């Protein structure tokens, strides 16, 4: 999906559901990250933070 649906759509729905601005932003970021995260980006993130653990989704599993 495009960023307009996963990020902004989720952000607006979280605000409409009563979440605070910061929480809505975190929820929207998590929804968009599913589309954007691949193994290369995951490796970059792990260099910065060793505690990051990957979770392979069905969509990402098909890419591998």
FENRAPE-V234535 format. One record per backbone hydrogen bond with DSSP energy under -0.5 kcal/mol. CO is the residue of the C=O (numbers start at 1). NH is the residue of the N-H. E is the energy in kcal/mol with one decimal. If there is no record, write none. Layout:
{{CO,NH,E} {CO,NH,E}}
This chain:
{{2,5,-1.1} {2,6,-2.1} {3,7,-1.6} {3,8,-1.7} {4,9,-0.8} {5,10,-1.0} {7,11,-2.7} {8,12,-2.5} {9,13,-2.2} {10,14,-2.5} {11,15,-2.2} {12,16,-2.6} {13,17,-1.8} {14,19,-2.5} {15,18,-1.4} {20,24,-2.8} {21,25,-2.1} {22,26,-1.9} {23,27,-2.4} {24,28,-2.4} {25,29,-2.4} {26,30,-2.3} {27,31,-2.0} {28,32,-2.2} {29,33,-2.4} {30,34,-1.0} {32,35,-1.1} {32,36,-1.3} {33,37,-2.7} {38,42,-2.6} {39,43,-2.3} {40,44,-1.8} {41,45,-2.4} {42,46,-2.5} {43,47,-1.5} {44,48,-1.0} {45,48,-0.5} {45,49,-2.3} {49,52,-1.5} {55,57,-0.6} {57,61,-2.5} {58,62,-1.8} {59,63,-0.8} {60,64,-1.0}}
